Amino acid sequence: MAPTNRALTDAARERHDRLFPEGGSGLARTDPEFVEMFDNFAFDRIAGHGSLPEELRLKLILAALIAVGAEAEYRVMLGAALNGGVTPVEAKEIVYQAAAYVGQGRVYAFLHATNDVLTARGVELPLPPQATVAQEDRWQAGWDLQVQIFGDAIQAGYDAAAPDERHLRDRLADNCFGDYQTRSGLDTPTRELLTFCYLVALGGADPQARSHAQGNANVGNDRGVLLDALTTLLPWIGYPRTLNGLAAVNAALPPEGN
């Protein structure tokens, strides 16, 4: 007969107890086998892989949970992220930036969830403003940031666009990048890595995931960083979307020798 009481590994227990000092999930009582199997996977074999700092891993997990719409798990992991060193400003910026990639229809619930968790911890809201550009500067600031990340492809894409669709490229400049990505609270490499994680976790955005895999490389997040990010997301988004993300990385940044 298969064993029914498998213990957590030392590494899984240490990480879990540190990130969740208030105790474990109620599922440990009803589904102990699943909890032990998942925790050993997520908090040992996955969390122990690669070289990304734990604080960054937690940010990427929050981004992915927003993209897949997992509000209940997000609330739990936001608490863990705050315990793990993610600041309230960083947490809010992850939610704000997600609006450009997964839409306000999904982000609305996560804004409220974030506010609930922060308020319960005694964080005074609203947080200090993080905007760095004025309304009249949004387009130029966003355009300049796009060019910084993607180079000449931005101008080439704009020039090739049909006249009746150029307004969408303008909105990429002034809204997606100008409103969100120019904000303080997170640096450009972190924001670009978060963007890749939103897209991979969201699914159905393979061309954009490939583009942002290259954008990550352009700002210093090389193939190794992207593979570590995908590995971090695996327990939370599953194998199909993780493997689609791997295909995007391989298309933009093939392994050496290929």
C-alpha beads as a LAMMPS data file, in Angstrom:
LAMMPS data file: protein, C-alpha beads

258 atoms
257 bonds

1 atom types
1 bond types

-500.0 500.0 xlo xhi
-500.0 500.0 ylo yhi
-500.0 500.0 zlo zhi

Masses

1 110.0

Atoms # bond

1 1 1 0.000 0.000 0.000
2 1 1 1.279 3.484 -0.831
3 1 1 2.272 5.621 2.154
4 1 1 -0.391 8.076 3.318
5 1 1 1.672 10.347 5.581
6 1 1 4.572 11.745 3.600
7 1 1 6.599 14.342 5.464
8 1 1 7.723 17.690 4.133
9 1 1 11.380 17.973 3.294
10 1 1 13.483 20.160 5.552
11 1 1 13.818 22.808 2.821
12 1 1 10.088 22.897 2.115
13 1 1 9.237 23.145 5.793
14 1 1 11.760 25.923 6.420
15 1 1 10.492 28.040 3.518
16 1 1 6.863 27.380 4.310
17 1 1 7.200 28.190 8.008
18 1 1 9.130 31.390 7.238
19 1 1 6.668 32.651 4.613
20 1 1 3.545 31.495 6.473
21 1 1 4.362 31.962 10.171
22 1 1 0.662 32.125 10.998
23 1 1 0.272 28.450 10.116
24 1 1 -0.567 26.135 7.270
25 1 1 -3.549 25.738 4.993
26 1 1 -6.779 24.157 6.191
27 1 1 -6.247 21.742 3.315
28 1 1 -3.544 20.102 5.422
29 1 1 -6.376 18.546 7.433
30 1 1 -8.602 17.486 4.560
31 1 1 -6.004 16.827 1.848
32 1 1 -2.701 16.120 3.603
33 1 1 -1.258 14.097 0.732
34 1 1 -1.886 16.872 -1.766
35 1 1 -0.483 19.578 0.512
36 1 1 2.679 17.608 1.197
37 1 1 3.114 16.784 -2.485
38 1 1 2.565 20.403 -3.584
39 1 1 4.639 21.980 -0.821
40 1 1 7.591 19.677 -1.430
41 1 1 7.387 20.558 -5.103
42 1 1 6.768 24.318 -4.869
43 1 1 8.809 25.148 -1.781
44 1 1 11.730 22.757 -2.257
45 1 1 12.380 21.471 -5.775
46 1 1 11.112 24.624 -7.505
47 1 1 12.064 27.288 -4.955
48 1 1 15.516 25.723 -4.647
49 1 1 16.175 25.806 -8.384
50 1 1 18.166 28.560 -10.067
51 1 1 19.529 31.802 -8.722
52 1 1 16.656 34.315 -8.600
53 1 1 16.334 36.003 -5.196
54 1 1 13.341 34.800 -3.197
55 1 1 11.880 38.300 -3.078
56 1 1 11.849 38.473 -6.893
57 1 1 10.332 34.989 -7.162
58 1 1 7.487 36.093 -4.909
59 1 1 6.821 39.129 -7.116
60 1 1 6.638 36.912 -10.206
61 1 1 4.235 34.533 -8.475
62 1 1 1.931 37.431 -7.592
63 1 1 1.963 38.578 -11.226
64 1 1 1.104 35.096 -12.454
65 1 1 -1.728 34.627 -9.956
66 1 1 -3.298 37.887 -11.117
67 1 1 -3.075 36.772 -14.745
68 1 1 -4.714 33.392 -14.085
69 1 1 -7.426 35.008 -11.949
70 1 1 -6.555 33.113 -8.754
71 1 1 -7.766 35.652 -6.201
72 1 1 -7.946 33.316 -3.194
73 1 1 -4.412 32.019 -3.733
74 1 1 -3.222 35.559 -4.441
75 1 1 -4.405 36.700 -1.020
76 1 1 -2.443 33.886 0.622
77 1 1 0.692 34.488 -1.432
78 1 1 0.532 38.258 -0.976
79 1 1 0.823 37.642 2.758
80 1 1 3.795 35.375 2.083
81 1 1 5.361 37.970 -0.224
82 1 1 5.085 40.680 2.423
83 1 1 6.657 38.284 4.924
84 1 1 9.385 37.602 2.364
85 1 1 10.414 41.225 1.901
86 1 1 8.128 42.525 -0.869
87 1 1 7.041 46.037 0.106
88 1 1 3.472 47.355 -0.024
89 1 1 4.499 49.780 -2.800
90 1 1 5.979 46.931 -4.854
91 1 1 2.877 44.805 -4.329
92 1 1 0.590 47.628 -5.457
93 1 1 2.756 48.319 -8.515
94 1 1 2.493 44.664 -9.564
95 1 1 -1.298 44.960 -9.512
96 1 1 -1.366 48.346 -11.255
97 1 1 0.917 47.194 -14.068
98 1 1 -1.179 44.071 -14.588
99 1 1 -4.081 46.226 -15.764
100 1 1 -2.249 46.912 -19.035
101 1 1 -1.867 43.209 -19.774
102 1 1 -4.841 41.366 -18.268
103 1 1 -7.371 44.228 -18.191
104 1 1 -9.251 46.044 -15.453
105 1 1 -12.026 43.438 -15.586
106 1 1 -9.656 41.037 -13.851
107 1 1 -7.491 43.497 -11.935
108 1 1 -10.411 45.143 -10.095
109 1 1 -10.814 42.205 -7.706
110 1 1 -7.077 42.043 -7.085
111 1 1 -6.905 45.732 -6.168
112 1 1 -9.525 45.109 -3.508
113 1 1 -7.769 41.938 -2.362
114 1 1 -4.484 43.834 -2.054
115 1 1 -6.151 46.623 -0.105
116 1 1 -7.738 44.090 2.250
117 1 1 -4.435 42.364 2.980
118 1 1 -2.503 45.614 3.424
119 1 1 -5.179 47.178 5.632
120 1 1 -5.285 44.063 7.822
121 1 1 -1.550 44.528 8.363
122 1 1 -1.969 48.128 9.411
123 1 1 -0.686 49.703 6.182
124 1 1 -2.161 53.173 5.681
125 1 1 -3.787 53.695 2.292
126 1 1 -3.415 55.294 -0.151
127 1 1 0.279 54.672 -0.515
128 1 1 2.627 57.489 -1.598
129 1 1 2.240 58.424 -5.299
130 1 1 4.644 56.698 -7.702
131 1 1 3.909 58.605 -10.942
132 1 1 6.986 60.154 -12.549
133 1 1 5.480 61.867 -15.600
134 1 1 2.852 64.549 -16.148
135 1 1 -0.221 63.992 -18.310
136 1 1 1.268 65.938 -21.203
137 1 1 4.507 63.896 -21.067
138 1 1 2.985 60.416 -21.009
139 1 1 3.257 59.646 -24.713
140 1 1 6.878 60.768 -25.115
141 1 1 7.997 59.081 -21.905
142 1 1 6.278 55.861 -22.909
143 1 1 7.670 56.006 -26.430
144 1 1 11.193 56.577 -25.131
145 1 1 10.880 53.634 -22.748
146 1 1 9.625 51.375 -25.532
147 1 1 12.610 52.349 -27.670
148 1 1 14.936 51.720 -24.720
149 1 1 13.562 48.188 -24.360
150 1 1 12.860 47.205 -27.981
151 1 1 15.078 49.481 -30.071
152 1 1 14.368 50.371 -33.697
153 1 1 11.531 47.844 -33.913
154 1 1 9.200 50.379 -32.273
155 1 1 9.572 53.006 -35.007
156 1 1 9.489 50.332 -37.723
157 1 1 6.267 48.880 -36.330
158 1 1 4.642 52.299 -36.107
159 1 1 5.638 53.203 -39.653
160 1 1 4.308 49.887 -41.000
161 1 1 0.962 50.164 -39.212
162 1 1 -2.131 51.109 -41.191
163 1 1 -3.365 54.658 -40.446
164 1 1 -6.586 53.397 -38.853
165 1 1 -4.695 51.303 -36.287
166 1 1 -1.966 53.715 -35.250
167 1 1 -4.065 54.982 -32.358
168 1 1 -3.557 51.582 -30.728
169 1 1 0.201 52.007 -30.945
170 1 1 -0.203 55.469 -29.473
171 1 1 -2.076 53.925 -26.554
172 1 1 0.764 51.440 -26.071
173 1 1 3.083 54.424 -25.764
174 1 1 1.051 56.733 -23.535
175 1 1 -0.910 54.191 -21.481
176 1 1 0.820 50.802 -21.321
177 1 1 4.295 52.295 -21.027
178 1 1 3.702 55.967 -20.217
179 1 1 1.100 55.478 -17.489
180 1 1 2.332 52.239 -15.940
181 1 1 5.901 51.337 -16.793
182 1 1 7.406 54.763 -16.080
183 1 1 6.226 54.648 -12.480
184 1 1 8.684 54.302 -9.631
185 1 1 8.477 51.486 -7.096
186 1 1 9.903 48.868 -9.475
187 1 1 12.854 49.175 -11.849
188 1 1 12.678 48.552 -15.601
189 1 1 14.258 45.046 -15.601
190 1 1 11.815 43.910 -12.905
191 1 1 8.842 45.402 -14.728
192 1 1 9.866 43.741 -17.996
193 1 1 10.211 40.381 -16.254
194 1 1 6.794 40.850 -14.649
195 1 1 5.353 41.607 -18.088
196 1 1 6.740 38.354 -19.454
197 1 1 5.149 36.508 -16.521
198 1 1 1.742 38.166 -17.001
199 1 1 1.765 37.151 -20.658
200 1 1 2.874 33.566 -20.081
201 1 1 0.402 33.029 -17.258
202 1 1 -2.431 34.686 -19.186
203 1 1 -2.065 32.339 -22.136
204 1 1 -3.013 33.098 -25.725
205 1 1 -0.372 35.823 -25.982
206 1 1 2.465 33.877 -27.585
207 1 1 3.619 36.616 -30.015
208 1 1 3.759 39.126 -27.173
209 1 1 5.573 36.631 -24.933
210 1 1 8.221 36.171 -27.631
211 1 1 8.583 39.926 -28.032
212 1 1 8.977 40.438 -24.307
213 1 1 11.427 37.563 -24.016
214 1 1 13.633 39.601 -26.344
215 1 1 12.792 42.786 -24.441
216 1 1 13.963 41.121 -21.247
217 1 1 17.270 40.205 -22.846
218 1 1 17.657 43.806 -23.990
219 1 1 17.384 45.081 -20.397
220 1 1 19.685 42.447 -18.902
221 1 1 17.354 39.538 -18.100
222 1 1 19.098 36.817 -20.088
223 1 1 17.923 33.330 -21.046
224 1 1 18.925 31.963 -17.650
225 1 1 16.808 34.548 -15.836
226 1 1 13.807 33.793 -18.048
227 1 1 14.145 30.050 -17.515
228 1 1 14.353 30.575 -13.761
229 1 1 11.243 32.758 -13.972
230 1 1 9.344 30.059 -15.884
231 1 1 10.442 27.447 -13.376
232 1 1 9.196 29.680 -10.553
233 1 1 5.765 29.959 -12.196
234 1 1 5.355 26.258 -12.943
235 1 1 3.494 25.203 -9.757
236 1 1 1.115 28.124 -10.059
237 1 1 0.240 28.097 -13.781
238 1 1 0.776 24.448 -14.783
239 1 1 2.817 22.745 -17.475
240 1 1 1.046 23.801 -20.712
241 1 1 1.476 27.536 -20.179
242 1 1 4.976 27.053 -18.787
243 1 1 5.989 25.083 -21.879
244 1 1 4.419 27.721 -24.130
245 1 1 6.555 30.244 -22.285
246 1 1 9.599 28.071 -22.901
247 1 1 8.788 28.041 -26.610
248 1 1 8.677 31.863 -26.545
249 1 1 12.089 31.996 -24.861
250 1 1 13.571 29.492 -27.320
251 1 1 12.218 31.475 -30.271
252 1 1 13.723 34.738 -29.034
253 1 1 16.836 33.404 -27.289
254 1 1 17.768 29.953 -28.615
255 1 1 19.984 27.771 -26.432
256 1 1 23.668 27.849 -27.248
257 1 1 24.561 25.630 -30.194
258 1 1 21.143 25.976 -31.867

Bonds

1 1 1 2
2 1 2 3
3 1 3 4
4 1 4 5
5 1 5 6
6 1 6 7
7 1 7 8
8 1 8 9
9 1 9 10
10 1 10 11
11 1 11 12
12 1 12 13
13 1 13 14
14 1 14 15
15 1 15 16
16 1 16 17
17 1 17 18
18 1 18 19
19 1 19 20
20 1 20 21
21 1 21 22
22 1 22 23
23 1 23 24
24 1 24 25
25 1 25 26
26 1 26 27
27 1 27 28
28 1 28 29
29 1 29 30
30 1 30 31
31 1 31 32
32 1 32 33
33 1 33 34
34 1 34 35
35 1 35 36
36 1 36 37
37 1 37 38
38 1 38 39
39 1 39 40
40 1 40 41
41 1 41 42
42 1 42 43
43 1 43 44
44 1 44 45
45 1 45 46
46 1 46 47
47 1 47 48
48 1 48 49
49 1 49 50
50 1 50 51
51 1 51 52
52 1 52 53
53 1 53 54
54 1 54 55
55 1 55 56
56 1 56 57
57 1 57 58
58 1 58 59
59 1 59 60
60 1 60 61
61 1 61 62
62 1 62 63
63 1 63 64
64 1 64 65
65 1 65 66
66 1 66 67
67 1 67 68
68 1 68 69
69 1 69 70
70 1 70 71
71 1 71 72
72 1 72 73
73 1 73 74
74 1 74 75
75 1 75 76
76 1 76 77
77 1 77 78
78 1 78 79
79 1 79 80
80 1 80 81
81 1 81 82
82 1 82 83
83 1 83 84
84 1 84 85
85 1 85 86
86 1 86 87
87 1 87 88
88 1 88 89
89 1 89 90
90 1 90 91
91 1 91 92
92 1 92 93
93 1 93 94
94 1 94 95
95 1 95 96
96 1 96 97
97 1 97 98
98 1 98 99
99 1 99 100
100 1 100 101
101 1 101 102
102 1 102 103
103 1 103 104
104 1 104 105
105 1 105 106
106 1 106 107
107 1 107 108
108 1 108 109
109 1 109 110
110 1 110 111
111 1 111 112
112 1 112 113
113 1 113 114
114 1 114 115
115 1 115 116
116 1 116 117
117 1 117 118
118 1 118 119
119 1 119 120
120 1 120 121
121 1 121 122
122 1 122 123
123 1 123 124
124 1 124 125
125 1 125 126
126 1 126 127
127 1 127 128
128 1 128 129
129 1 129 130
130 1 130 131
131 1 131 132
132 1 132 133
133 1 133 134
134 1 134 135
135 1 135 136
136 1 136 137
137 1 137 138
138 1 138 139
139 1 139 140
140 1 140 141
141 1 141 142
142 1 142 143
143 1 143 144
144 1 144 145
145 1 145 146
146 1 146 147
147 1 147 148
148 1 148 149
149 1 149 150
150 1 150 151
151 1 151 152
152 1 152 153
153 1 153 154
154 1 154 155
155 1 155 156
156 1 156 157
157 1 157 158
158 1 158 159
159 1 159 160
160 1 160 161
161 1 161 162
162 1 162 163
163 1 163 164
164 1 164 165
165 1 165 166
166 1 166 167
167 1 167 168
168 1 168 169
169 1 169 170
170 1 170 171
171 1 171 172
172 1 172 173
173 1 173 174
174 1 174 175
175 1 175 176
176 1 176 177
177 1 177 178
178 1 178 179
179 1 179 180
180 1 180 181
181 1 181 182
182 1 182 183
183 1 183 184
184 1 184 185
185 1 185 186
186 1 186 187
187 1 187 188
188 1 188 189
189 1 189 190
190 1 190 191
191 1 191 192
192 1 192 193
193 1 193 194
194 1 194 195
195 1 195 196
196 1 196 197
197 1 197 198
198 1 198 199
199 1 199 200
200 1 200 201
201 1 201 202
202 1 202 203
203 1 203 204
204 1 204 205
205 1 205 206
206 1 206 207
207 1 207 208
208 1 208 209
209 1 209 210
210 1 210 211
211 1 211 212
212 1 212 213
213 1 213 214
214 1 214 215
215 1 215 216
216 1 216 217
217 1 217 218
218 1 218 219
219 1 219 220
220 1 220 221
221 1 221 222
222 1 222 223
223 1 223 224
224 1 224 225
225 1 225 226
226 1 226 227
227 1 227 228
228 1 228 229
229 1 229 230
230 1 230 231
231 1 231 232
232 1 232 233
233 1 233 234
234 1 234 235
235 1 235 236
236 1 236 237
237 1 237 238
238 1 238 239
239 1 239 240
240 1 240 241
241 1 241 242
242 1 242 243
243 1 243 244
244 1 244 245
245 1 245 246
246 1 246 247
247 1 247 248
248 1 248 249
249 1 249 250
250 1 250 251
251 1 251 252
252 1 252 253
253 1 253 254
254 1 254 255
255 1 255 256
256 1 256 257
257 1 257 258
